[in-house]
């Protein structure tokens, strides 16, 4: 949750009023990604399939690393917290099956599991004429020091299977990343077509990490700007709770309002309950927010209660 843009001077919190005063602030609220997923507060693990072929394994390992880094940037302030696991490929297995992902969730003890399938490479397009050059990797080998620089375009696609154990949909979703990478690599000039393909795929692995980061972008949370109105009184306890709400310390604000919700006149109890409901809404506890609004409405009819209720019901 980003710090809000305050639309009024905080000094108004000390204003004296018989009934509740109101204060409006603008808050940037984290919302689910374009895919509908929101991984906030959830543990994640990434597994990727390996089949023993070096070019494929090198490529998908780099993509998994990029995927992890991208998700860590969006959800963990770039801390390295998402573990990576390899999964041996078994022919004729359905890795998009629900049972497969459920077992991984249990084995890896993670709320969310993302499984990268083996890359599927299409036929590479090689440049017509390799270019002679000096290979700095083997300067003392007369057979390879003067090698050929081969340029190629490597098209491919990769399937990603995702399951969130906390998602009510309880299903596996499949995402496909499709791209093609321009590569250049050293060759001797006597390689077979298959050997050239392997070299091209290994060269493409240097770009696969950025491809994984790009795939992670699909799950990046979006931000929604909301104008939120809460109620307050001039009492010190009210001011302290309200200041915490303004500073997006929703847990601290809720603790303060819980101390106030059973005190004083009907309008005070209703205002504390409404503010509790607003905090619940901002932390996505929509059912709890509605429960507090029910309590507030029984105490006293506040002007903004129905608008907040409508917001909660739309979630």
Helices and strands as residue ranges (DSSP letters): E 5-6, G 10-14, E 21-31, E 44-50, H 54-75, E 83-88, H 98-108, E 112-116, E 120-121, E 125-126, E 131-134, G 136-138, E 146-164, E 173-187, H 193-216, G 217-219, E 222-232, H 236-246, H 250-260, H 266-282, H 286-299, H 305-313
